[in-house]
Amino acid sequence: MISYLQLENLTKSHGDRMIFADVTFGINQGDKIALIAKNGTGKTTLLRCIAGSEGADSGKITPRKDLKIGFLEQTPDLPGEMTVEQFAGGNDRLKRLLTQMEVYDSGALISTLSGGQRKRLALAQVIASEPDLLILDEPTNHLDIPTIEWLENYLSRSKVTLLMVTHDRYFLDRVCDKIIEIDRAQVYIHEGNYANYLRRRRERLEGMASELAKVKNTLRKEQDWMNRQPQARAGKAQYRIDAFHDLKKRSQVNMNERNVDLRVNSSYIGSKIFEAEGVSKSFGDKKVLDNFSYIFSRYEKVGIIGRNGAGKSTFIKMLQGLVQPDSGHFDIGETVRFGYYSQDGIAFDENKRVIDAITELAEDIVVNDGTHYSPMQFLQHFLFTPADQQKYISKLSGGERSRLHLAAVLMRSPNFLILDEPTNDLDIMTLGILEDYLADFKGCVIVISHDRFFLDSIADHLFVFEGDGKVKDFPGNYTEYRAWRDARDREEKLATEKSTQAATQRSATADDTPSAKVSRGGLERARKLTFKERKEFEELTKEIETLTKEKQELETLFNSGESIADIDEKSRRYTALTDLLDEKEMRWLELSEMA
């Protein structure tokens, strides 16, 4: 096993705040590692240290000689003044990746692209650089589900060594074979998938709790021994005194999990929620919604999915009156109180402190029909300690901003939650708490998300934005929708193949020449293959098998992440193979009808 990189006792702090301490682990060739830790424990900082973008305070990182590292930052810094075409330059591998990721507008300035398009551009660039070690910080943020599934398939098949931070549990489970967890300043390495990690973590915590109970029990006995009068203690063995102090230190381990506390009930909601009648919206030639009508019921929980730019965010803004439809209207119930979590983030003044920003919204926060909190008390439910509350908003991490955003939404006790990409920047532990909260929420929920696990946990049914203003109401969660869609695609493909065969057969039947048909006793039957045609049919079968194998080998090479010296030649060969296979398979189909 080839060692790519070793970390030894890596420590980093910001001011008087310890980010991580004494982090030690190794990365070997072929590893696909997910790094898991709570927000605020320095996951992004650690990735930046490994990538060389930031320095550690102490410890060392020892990479293999000439190790090439590719690093995708959580918010990539791209040259906004360049067009996509200028950015790609003459890099054919990058151009091919951009096509696969559906970045088509080569003339667009990067500064005008959506967050999802910019993320694809940065992702394609780092993959095309063909690194030995690929480091990804939240790679699925701002990507739509089809692109996430493309990336998931690419990384799981590629031979590239991978270290990434992600909150997407399906993505993690299907790509990674090792999980490194940082918990209470300790590093724990788990072989296997996410489900195995959860089981091992639970066992570890149970074992630690049991050990702590034993330590505290022994400590009580030793404390009695130490408390005896000094003269009785004078002859005590030093090793036992040292052991006592060691026990005391071990007993101070804090097993309490600091988690976000979302115990905020919704306010009362009546039976009328909203009715949409004939709602249409376009931006120029692009239709976002076309004659949409729907009656929303009490306690519904709906997931919204669709390609980036399909109009998902515009729809929820129209629902709240933030954007006006071109025609039609929304009729909102009188008791509805929206709570809107926007993917654009919080609109607080960056130069304000956390406590001041929340106090401006309300000096007395009343939730759960009468429970009063001061802003300081309420913020502590969202893991903002008194010291954290004095931070300027500009200094908050992505996870801290998301928690502050949640606090600002829930402090009003909404009964209709509208969540636009709420999973970005939240750690896996907080996501689990949010999922439990939404499952028990006594109100209505609409959630736009690319996180398939989150959608499966929350949604009763889906609004699928299919493009051109069309919205499909699917009665199930995302996994059920994906199974239905795959089955539909298979049926459509089969129907197309049958239609092609039928058309070929009709064409052969319509051919009235003696060579096409043989007449016997007034009845006509299709002729059999000639000797020459049968030989051609047999040769075609072998050729198609050989060509298909060659095409599959090229696809595997393209997806391997390996350096390809003659990429242009192989790309041309791949295109030629595709055309040649189409031609030979059509001829094989014609001959097979007579075989």
PESUL-V830014 format. One record per helix or strand of 3 or more residues. SS is the DSSP state (a for helix, b for strand). FROM is the first residue (numbers start at 1). LEN is the number of residues. Records with the same first field share a line. If there is no record, write none. Layout:
# PESUL-V830014
SS->FROM-LEN / FROM-LEN
This chain:
# PESUL-V830014
b->3-12 / 17-12 / 32-5 / 58-6 / 69-4 / 133-5 / 161-5 / 178-6 / 186-6 / 274-10 / 286-11 / 301-6 / 327-6 / 338-4 / 365-3 / 371-3 / 416-5 / 444-5 / 461-7 / 470-5 / 517-4 / 523-4
a->43-9 / 84-5 / 92-9 / 110-3 / 115-14 / 145-13 / 169-7 / 194-34 / 230-4 / 238-13 / 312-8 / 354-8 / 375-6 / 388-3 / 393-3 / 398-13 / 428-12 / 452-7 / 478-33 / 531-28 / 567-26
